[in-house]
Amino acid sequence: MKKTSYSYVGVSFIILIFGIIVIPKIVDRVKNNDVTRSESRSQDVQISIKDQTELSYLLINGEAKKVMPFSFINQNGEIISNEDYIGKVYLVEFFFSTCPTICPKMTKNLVDIQNTFPQRSDFGIASFTINPDYDTQEVLKSYAVNSGVTNTNWNFMTGNKESIYNLANTGFNLYAAKVDGADGGFEHSGNFALIDKEGYIRSRADSFGNPKIYYRGTISQTDQFNEEGESEDISALKEDILKLLGDEK
C-alpha cells in the first residue's frame, strides 16, 4: 500500500512540475506569435488590404484583355489549359529551371505568396518554361519539389517552344527570347501577371489612372528595394490577390 501511494505521489509531482514550467512557456510563445508553421498549419497567414481601390482591367481597343488560350503539359504529366484556371485567381510567370539570375528570386517570391494563401483552393500559379527542350516534365517536377511548392494549383508547364513564346510575347507582352551570350542563354521579363477568376488580366492603376499591368517579381518584400532603387511589388500583389479572391474559401 505504501509503495502504491508513493507511485501516485510521484506521478502527481511530475504533472505539477510540467504545469509550472512547460505550460507558461507555451502560453508565452502563443502570445508572442512564436508558433512555427509546422505547429499551426491550419491557420492562414493574416494580411490586410490597405488600398481599397478597385483593380483595373487591361484594355485593348476598348475591350478588357483576357488570357490567350493555352494548353501544355505540367510537372505531373497532365494537360493543363487556361480553362483549368477559370474560377481561380492566379499568377503567371515565364522562367527556366537553369536560370542563374532572376528566376530563383522570382520563384522564392512566388513560394512566399503561395504560403500566404495556404488554404485557398481558388488560388493558383502558372509557370511556363521558356526552355522546353531542357525543361521536361521530370525536370519541372524536381524543380517544383526542391522549391517548396505545395499548392496543387501551381503548374509548371512545358510544351511547344513556339506556342510558349507566342503566349509570352503576344499573349501577355512579357518578354521572352533565346539570346546567345545571355546568362543561361535566355532573357525574359521578371514580372508577374495577375489574372482574375474570369480570366481577365488585372492590376493596380498608376497616378494617372492607367493600369500598371504587371508586378515586379524579382524584389522580395523583405528586401523592399533593388540596387536600382526600384521598390517591391509583392506586398501590393498579396493585397490585390486578396481583393480578387473575395470572402469565398
Protein Blocks (a to p, Z undefined) as FASTA:
>chain_A
ZZmmmmmmmmmmmmmmmmmmmmmmmmmmmmnopacfklmmmbccddddfblcdcddddee
hiacdddddddddfkopacdfklmgoiacddddddfklcklmmmmmmmmmmmmmmmmmbm
kbccddddfblmlmgfklmmmmmmmnopabfkbccddddfklmmmmmmmmnopacdddeh
iahhiacdfbdcdddfkopacddddfkopaehiacfkbcfklopafkopacfklmmmmmm
mmmnmmaZZ
